[in-house]
C-alpha cells in the first residue's frame, strides 16, 4: 500500500470530527452568534480520553462493550465506502448490505447498552430509536438497492465508478430521488434536526442523547467519535450520488465540508418535528427511494 492509499484511508478518520464543528459554526452564524470553535470536537475527544470512566453497579459487560462495538462498526463502515476517485479498502459484491448490517449492529449496541442500565429514562430513548430506525433502515436499503439496480453493480465502489465513468441520460431523476431519501435518512440516523436536536436537554424530546447519558470518559469519547464517523459515511454516500465523477481526495473532502454547511443551514431554517411527525418524514424518504427503484425497472 503506497503513501497515497494510506492518506485516502486516514483522511476520513482524521477529518470526521470536523463535520460537527462546521455544522455548529454554520448554525451559530445564522443565529448571529460566534459559536464554538470549528475544532471543538477534537478538544472534547481529547478531554474525555484523559478522564476516567464511571460504571454503575447495576450494569454488566454489555454496557462497557457498547461503545467499543459502536466504534468498531463505525470504523469498519469507513473501509466499505469509496472516497474520491479511489475504491473502498474492503470492496466486494454485496458490500452495501454489509454496510447496512454494520449500521444496524451499531444501533443495536447503543440500545442494548442503554437498556442495560435499567433506567426507564434511557429505555424511553431506546424505544424511540428502535421505532424510528424501523422506518429509516428500509429507506436506506431501498436507496442502495436502487443504485445497484440502476448501475447493474453490487459493490459500492463499482457503483461509484459506474456513475462516474458512464453517466446515462436517465440518471437525473433516479439520483435526485435517492439523494433526497438519503439526506432524510442522514438527518434521522445522525440525530440531526428536524428529527432530533443534538443540543437538547429536554427530557421528553430526547432520542439519541438520552441513551448515552450514563457513559463517561473514554467510553463517551468512543461514542462521540463513532457518531462523527457515521455522519461521514452517510455524507460520502450522498456525495457520490450528487457529484458522481473522478475527484481528487481533497476535492471530495471539500464536498463533505459543503455538505456539513448544508446540514447547518437546514437545521437553522426548520424547527424540530413533533415526534408523531417523524414517521411521516421517514415514510416519505422510503417512498422516494421506492420510486427510484421502480424507475430503474422501466
N, C-alpha and C positions, 0 to 999 in steps of 0.2 A: 504494500500500500504506500503510494507516494505522498509527498507533503500536501499536495492539493486535495487528495481524497481525505486525508486526516482533517484538513481545515474545513472541508464541507461537512464532515461528521461532527466536528466540535462547535461549529458556528451556531446551530440551533440550541445546543445545550448551554452555550455561554450567553446567547442573546435573548433567550426566552424570558428571563426576569425583567427585561427592558420593556416588554409589552405592557404590563400593568402600569408602569410608570408613565408611559406615553398616554395611555387611556386616562389616567387620573389627571395628568397635566392638561390634556385637552378639555376635560370636564371643568377643571379649575379656570381655564381661560374663558369658557363660555359663562361661567358663574361670576367672573370678574375678580377672581382670587389669584393669589400667587401659587398656591398649591404646594404639594410635596415635591422634593427633587425627583427628577426622572429616574435616578439610580436608587430610589428609596428601597425598592425590593431587595437589592443586593445588600444594603445595610441591615435590613430586617433579618435576612437569612444569616448573615454573619453574626448578628447579635444572638439569635436563637441557638445557633450551633455552639456558642460559648456557654450557654446556660445548661442547667441540669433538668432532667425530666422528672415529673412527679406523677406517681401512679396511685390510684385508689385501690384499697384492699379488696374492693368488690369486683375489680376487673381481672381478667385472665390473660393468657398469652395472645388471645385474639385481638385485644386492644393494642398490645405492643406490636403485633405483626401487621396491623392495618396500615400504618404509614409506610412501612418498608415495602409492602406489596403494592401500594399505590405508586410509590416512586419507581419500583421495578417495572410495573406495567407502563407507566408514562415514558420511561426511558426506552423501553422496547418498541413502543409505537413510533418513536423518532427514527428507529432503524428501518421501519417499513414505509416511510414517507419519502418520496423523491423530492429533491430540493434543487432549484435552479435547473441546470442542464444535465445534472448527474442523476443516475438511478439510485434507488434506495440501497442501503447496505444489505438488507435482507429482502430481496425481491424474488417472489415465486408465485406461480399460478394460485389464485385464491387468497392472496395476502390481504385483500380488503376485508375478507371475512375474519381473518386473524386479527386485523385492526379493530373491528367491531367487538370481537370477543375480548380483547385486552381492555378496551374501554369499559366493557360490561364488568369484567373482573375487578377493575379499579374501583368502580362504583360499589360492587359487592363488598370489597374490603372496607370501604368507608362506612357502609351501612352496618356491617357486622360489628365493626369497632364501636360505632355509636350505640348499638343495641347492647353491647357487652357491658356498658356502664350501668345498665339497669335504670337509667334516667328516663322518666316519661317525657321530659322535655326533648331529649335527643331522639327518643322514639317517634315523637311527632315529626321532627325534621326528616328522619329516615323514611317515614311513611309517605311524606310528600315527595321526597326524592325518588322513591320507587314508583310512585304513581305517575309522575311526570316522565320518568325515563321510559316507562312502558309505551309512551307516545312518541318520545324523541328517537328511540332506537329504530323503530320501523322507518321513520323518515330518513334516518342516516343510511340504513341498509338499502332502501329503495333508491336513494340518490346514487349510491355507489353502484348498485345494480344497473341503473340507467346509464351510467358512464361506461360500465363494462359492456353492456349491450350495444351502445352507440359506437364504441370503438372496436368491438369484437375481441377485446383483450381481457384477461382475468387477473392481471397484475397491475398494481397502482403505477409502477414505473413504466410498464408498457402502455397503460392508458395515457399517462402524461406525454410519453414520446409520440404516440399516435396523434394526439391532439395538436402537438407542436409541429410535427412534420407533414401531416396530410390533413389540413383542415377541410371540411366539407361545407357545401353551401347551406346545408340544413343544420349546421352546428348551433347557430344562434339561439333559436327557441329552446332547444334541449338544454344547452349550457346555462341559459338565463334562468330557467326553472330550477335546475339543480343548484345553481349558485344561491338563489333566494331561499330555497329549502335548507341548504347547508348553513346559511347565515343565521336563520332562525334557530337551527339546532345548536349552532355555536353559542348563541346567547343563552340558551337553556342549559346546555351541558356545562358551561363555564360560570354559571351563577351570575350572569350579567342582566342588566335591565333590558327589557321590561319584565323578565321572568323573576329575577331575584336581584336584590341590592347587596353587593359585597361589602358595603359600608354600614349596613343597618345593624342596629342592636335592639330593634323592637321585637319582642319575643313572638308575638302572634304572626309575624310575617316572615320569619327567618326560615330558610330551607337548608342550604348547604352549610352556612356558618354555624348553625346550631349543632350539627353533627360532629364538629371538631372542637367544641368548647373545652373539653377535658384534656385535650392534648397540649403538651408544653415542650419547651426546649427543642432539642434536635428532632423529636417526632413531629412537632408542629412545623419546623423548617422543612422536613421532607414533604409534608402535605402542601405547603405553600409552593415549594419548588415544583412538585408534581403538577400542581394546578397551572403553573406557567407553561410547563411542557405540553400539557393537554391543550391549552389555548394556542400554542404554536402549531401543534399538529392540525387542529381544525383550520387555522389560518392558512397553513401550507396547502391543504386540500382545496380550499376556496380559491387561493391564488393560482393554483394550477388550472382551475376551471375558468376563471375570469380572464387570466392572462396566459393562455397556453402559448408556448414557444420557447426555444432555447434561450436561456438567460444566464448571465454570469451570476455566481453565488451572491455577490454584493448587490446586484440589481434585484434579485429575488428578495434579499433581506430588506432592501428599500421598500419593496412592495408590501412586506409584512408590517413595516412601520406605518405605511399609509393605511393599511387595514386597521391598525390599532387606533389611528386618528379617527377613522370612520366609526369604529365602535364607540369612541368617546363622544363623537357628535350625536350618534343615535341615542346614547344614554343621557345626553344633555337636552335632547329635543323631545323626548317622550317620557311619560310618567310610568311608574310601575303598574303592571296589570293587577287586578284583583285575582286572588288565587283561583277563583272559579272560571276566570277568563283564560288562564294559561293553557288548559287543554285545547281551547279553540285555536290558539296560535300554533300549537304543535300539530293538531289535526290539519290545519291549513298547510303547514310545512310538509306533512305526509301526503296531502293531496297534490301539492305541486310536484313532489318527487314522483308520485304515481303517474301523474300526467306526463312527466318527462319520459318515464319508462314506456308509456303507451305510445308516445310519439316515435320512439326508436323502433317500434314494431311495425310502423307503417311502411 
